[in-house]
Amino acid sequence: MADTILEARDVVYSYSRKGPKVLDGMCIKIDKGVKTAVLGSNGAGKSTLFSVLNALYKPQSGTVLYKGEPLSYRHKGVIKMRSEVSILFQNPNDMMFKPYVEQDVAYGPENMKLPKDEVDKRVEEALFTVGMEEYRKSPIMKLSYGQRKRVTLAGVLAMRPSVLIMDEPTAGLDPQMAYEVMEIAEQLHSSGVTVVMSSHDTDLVYSWADEIRVLGGGRCVYSGPPEDFYGDRAEVQRAGLMPPSVFSINEALSRSGAFPLEPLPRTRAQLSVKISGKGDAYGRMHVILADPETDVPGLIASSGLKGISTGVCGISARMAAESSGFKADFPYNGPENCVSKCMTGQDSVLICDPAMLGVAESSVRFIEANGYGSIETDVVNPGLSDRGLSRRRTGRVIKAVCPIAAFRIASGRPRVGMRKRFRRVLQRRKPERFATSWLKRVYVLS
């Protein structure tokens, strides 16, 4: 059972003494490491709740707890808490403090008293992550609403919080950037950040969230898996919401007798494979793990994968593609698009950040676990070159495969240690071939 990292107990808050209670006995828990979406109609209290959880507002009554301890509203306590819990407001203009982009993104890290080199590094990485590196020197007032939203997200990412609260992060963004924001949220979760977000885009939230919290009348009216909530049509209507399209289509087809209600698909690719039934001619998905220094075009050519449809997933993969001038066929929502391509019988290539491998394989696991066939996944780690293993540390087991040896180690060990252990094993087993080629390929096993 996950530990509760943020909690509100019987919280009451109103914006004026005689005004209505926006939060009226709010009780809600946010578990550590759980992707949580907060849903509700306009005026349900989502933004107010987030401000209360971040100590921006002090409730008239009730208690807010962080890591099991009541919040201290003294200056030092608030500063310490906000250094670990960051909030991204719905309106980007509420978070603009400096006239130029790089200055605004650097505002948070500078207030953390970080060295200038570290601040510059964080600013550069954050701006690249949100696709705004070209606007580093631009005035804030010259940016569009969507661009300002990207800048505010970069400012939050530069803080590197342990808890990130995102209020309507995809509102006002084009579809591509909306998918990229969800990808960023997924990668932050993979790195250990607890991510909480509100959104009216139920399709995006349904494919992402582990659990949902539904607000209504200033209270939390539902807490748990999204499938149970959307399965109760009356409850969904009372909350002023609509079920995700994937859920609605699956439910409608099951009622018509096309197939059983379960398994419940979360994404369009999963729904498509359920509709089409068991397939026996799926293509192969080649997943290339990339760090920022990977030569993507050269690696694709040397692997004999040139001319195959490609997708990108994850921050380091995007950095690698950008630095090597590579243009992917699927620049966003890469895993799902690559799986959809494989379902047509064609191969696909996914350039993937190592931390996002689990996301890349989720629909593949859905297909195999529910008896719809099997998509062969060839996961190659290009970090095994002159630099040794990549920087991936996700706790999974790596198996080195080559004509002369196979050896398992835990991926959490330091890179140098892993390289030495591989070398010792290969020298012992086949010393005469060690000098020319000590590893050919690496597969990451699920």
N, C-alpha and C positions, 0 to 999 in steps of 0.2 A: 504494500500500500504506500502511495506517494506521501511525502511530508507536505504539510500545508505551509506555503511561504507567505501568502497574503490572506488576510481574513477580515471581514467586517461583521461585527456582532451587534444586532439591533440598532443599527446606525440610523439616525434621523438628521436630515439636513434640509433647510429651506434658505432661499436667498434673501428673505426679509422676515421679520418677526411675524407679520400679519399675512405673509404670503403662503401659498400652498407648500406642502411638504414634498420636495422632489424625491427624497429618499425617506421612506416611512417604515422603519423597522427592518431595514435591509440586512439580511444575513447571507453571506456569500463566502465561499472558500476558493482560493486559487492554489492548486497543488503544484509543487516543484517539479519541473521537467515535463509537465503535461501541457500540450497545445490546447489552449482554452479560448473559445470565442464567446463573446458576450453579445447577445442579440436582444432586440426589442424595437418597438415602433418609435417614431419620433416623439420625444418627450418622456420616454420611459425612464430616463435617468442614467443612461450609459456614460455620458461625458462627465456628469456630476460624480458618479461613482468612481470613475478613474481619477478625478481630481482629489477626491477624499482618500483614495488608496495611496496617492502620491504625496499626501500631506500638504497639498495646496489649499484645501479647505479643511477646516476643523469642524467636525459634526457637533450639532447642539447636544446630542446625547448618543450613547453607544460607544463602542470601542473598535479601533482599527489595530490589528496586530500584524507585525512583520517578523517572520521567523519565530513566531510564538510569543513575542514580547509586545506589549502595548507601545504604540508610537509615542515618542517624546516630541512635543511641539516647541521645545527650546531650540535655539539657533543651531547649536552643535549637533543635536540629535537629528534635526531636519536635514542639515547638510550631509551628514553621514548616510542617512537613509536614501537621499536623492542621488548620491554618488553610486548607489547600487541599483536603484529603481528609477528608470527613465521613462518619460511619457512623450508620445508623439501626438500632438493635438490635431484635430480635424482641420482647423483653419491654419494654414502655414504662417499667415501674417502675425499670429499670436506668438510665434517662436523666432521672429526675426529681430536680431539685436544689433547687427553691424551692417554697414552700407555695401560691402562687397562679399561675394560668395565665400572665398577662402577664409575671410575674417569671421564670418558667421559660423562656419563649420568648426573653426578653431576655438570658438568662444568657450565651449564646455571643457575641452582638454586643458586650455590655459587656466581656467578657474580651478582645475585639479592640481595646479602647480607642477605640471609635467615639463621635462626639458624641451627646448625648442625643437630639437631633432625629432623627438618622439611625437610632438604635436604635428610637425610637418608630415611625418610618415602617416599618421592617422588621418590627416586631412586628405592626403593623396589617395589612400586606400578607400576611404569612405566615398569620395567623389567618384572614383572609378566604379565602385559597387553600384551606385545609383545612376551611372551614365551621365555625369555632369562634369567630367574632368576638363572638357573644353571650355567650360564657363567659369573656371577658377577665378579669373580676374574680373569677371563681369559684375556690374552693379546689380544689387538685389531688385531695384525698382524696374529694371529692364526685363525681368523674367516674367514668363507667363505663370498662371496659377499652378499648373502641373509641374513646371520647373521649380517653382518655390517649394512645392511639396517634396520634390526630390532632395532639395538642399536641406530642408529641415530633417528629413530622414537621415541624410549624411551626417548632420550634426549630432543626432542621437547615436548613430553607429560609432562615431568617433569617441564617444564616451565609454564604449565597451561595457555596458551594464550587465548585471546578473539577472535582472528582470526588466523586460521591455513591454510597456503598455502602449498599444497602438490604437488610436481612436479614428476609425474610418480611414485606414491608410490608403485604400484604393480609390476613394472618392475623388472625382475630377481628373483621374489619370486615364490615358489611352489604354486599350486592352493589353498591348505588349508590356507596358510598364506595370500594369496591375499584376500580370503574371510574374514579372521580375520581383515585385515587392513580396509576393507570396513565396517565391523561391528564396528570397533573402530571409524571410521569417522561418522557413524550413531549415535553412543552413544555420541560423542562429540557434534554433532548437537543437540541431545536431551537435553544436559546439558547447552545449550545456546551459544556454540562456533559456529562462522561462519566458515564453512569449504569450501575451494576452492581447486579443484584438477584438474590436467591434466592427461590424460591417453589415450593410444591407444587401451585399452580393452573396446570397445564400449558396450559389453554385461554387464560388471560390472557397467559402468557409467550409462547406460540406466535404470538399475534397481534401481539406487541410486539417481541420480540428479533430482532436481526440475526444474532447468533451465540449459541451456548450452550457452557458448559463443564460436563461431567458428572463428578462426583466418585464415587469408590468405593474403599474400602480405604485411605483416606488419600492417594490419588493422583488425578490428572486422567486419566480413561479415555477422554474424547472432547473434542475441541475443533473447532468448525466450525459450519456451517449446521444448523439444527434438522431440516430435511427428511431429510438423510442419516442422522442418528442414529435418528429415529423410523421410518425405512424398514427398519432392522435390528431385527426383533422380538426376536431372541435377545439382542442387546445391551441393548435396553430392559428386558427381563426381568431380566437380570443386574444392572442398575443399580437395580432395585427401583422402577422408574417405570412409568407408563402413558402411552401416546401421547395427544395431544389429541383431543377428540371430532371436531373438524373434519377432522383428518388421518385418523382411523379410518374415518369415514363415507365420505370421498372414496376411500380405499383399498378399502373393501368394495364400493362401487358400481362401481369400475373393474374389480374382479375378477369381478363379475357380468356384465360386458360392457355396462353402461349408458353408459359413456364412457371415454376414455383416462385414465390416472392423472394426466398433466400436462395443463394447468397445475395446480400445487398451490395450492389456496386457503388463505389464512391466517385468514380471518374467516368468520363465519356468512353474512354478506351475499354474500361471494364464492362460498361453497359453494352458496348458494341460486341464484345466477344460473347457475352451472355446471350444476346439476341441471335447471333450467327450460329451458336452452338459449338460443338467440338470441332476443332480444325485439325487437319493432318498435314497441312502444307504451309506451315508458318515459316517465315524467314528467320535468319539469325540476327541477333543484335550484338554488335561489337561495341563494348564499353571501354573507352580509353581513358584511364585515369591521368589527369594532367595537373601539373603545378604551373605557376606563372611563367616558368622558363621553358616549358615544353614547346618544341617546334611542331605545331599541329600539322601543317601541310606535309612536312617531311616525314613525320611518323605515319600519316595515313598512306603516303606513297610507298614507304618501305614495307608496310604491312599488307600491301596489295589490296587496299580498300578504296582506292581512288575511283570516283564515279558513283559511289553509293551515297544515298541521302544521309545527311548528317544533322545532328542536333547538339545543343550546348546546354549544360546544366551545372550551376555552381559558380562561385566567385572566381576561384583560381582557374577554372576552365575558360571563363570569359576573358580573363586577363591573358591567358595563353593564346586564345584565338585572336584577341585584339593586337597583341604584340607581334604575332606572326602574320598578320594581315589575312587571316582566314575568315571567310564568310560562310556561316552555316545555313543550311536550308531551313532549319527550324531554330531561329534565334531565341525563341521563348517556348515554355512548356515542352522542352526537348524530350523528356522521358516518355510522355504520353504520345507525342507525335511519332517517335521512333517505334513504340510498341504498335501503334496503328499501322505504320508502314509494314512491319513484320506480319501483321495479320493479313495483309494482301499477298503474302508469299514472297515479299522482297526483303533483302537484307537492309539493315540500317546501322549507322555509326553514331554513338553518343559520346561526345567529349565531356567528361564528367569530373567534377571536383571529388576527390576521394571521400570527403565527409558526406557527400550526397549519394553515395552508392546505394544505400538502403532505399532512398526515394526512387532512384532509377529502376530498382528491381521490384517495386511494390506491385505494379500491375502484372509483371511476369509471375510473381508468386501467386497472385489472385487467380490467374489462368491455370496454373499447375495445381494449386490446392483444391480447386473446385472441379477438376476433371475436364477442363475445356481444351486439353492438349498441352503442348510444351513449346516454349520459345527458347531455343538454345542461346545462352548468353556467354559470350567470350569476353571476359574481363581482363584487360591487359594493363599492367602497371608500367608505364614508361620510365618511372624513376630509377629502374634498375639499369643504369648506364654508368658513366664515370662518376655520378654523384651517389651511387648506391641506391638504397630504397628511398622512396618518396617520404614526405614528412607526415604521412598519414598515421594517426594514432587513434583508432576507433575501437580498439580492443578485439577486433575480429582476428581470425586465424589466417595467416598467409601461407600458401603452399607454393614453393618454387618448383617449377617443372622444366626440365631440360633433358637432353638425351643421356645425361650421365648421372643425374642425382635428383632426389626429391627429399625435401627437408621441411619440417614444420616448426615454426616459432611463433611466439605471440607478437603481434604488431606493436604492442605498447613499448617495446624496448627501444633504446636509442638507436639511431641509424647506423652509427659507426660500429656499435656492438653487433648489430644484425649482419652488417657486411662482413665483419671478421668471422662470425660463426659460419656464414655461408662459405667463405673462402676456406676455412679449416676443413669443413666437410668435403668440399670438392677436391681439395688437395689430397686428402686422405684416400678418396675413392678412385680418382682418376688424375693423378698428378701430371701425366704427359699431355693432357688436353687442357689443363687449367690455364696455361699461358695465353691460349688463343681465344677461348670463349668459356667463361665461367657461369654464365646464365643466359638463357635464350628468352624465356618468357616467364611471366608471373601471373598466376590466376588467383583471384580473391574468391574464396569459396563461401557460399552462403550457408 
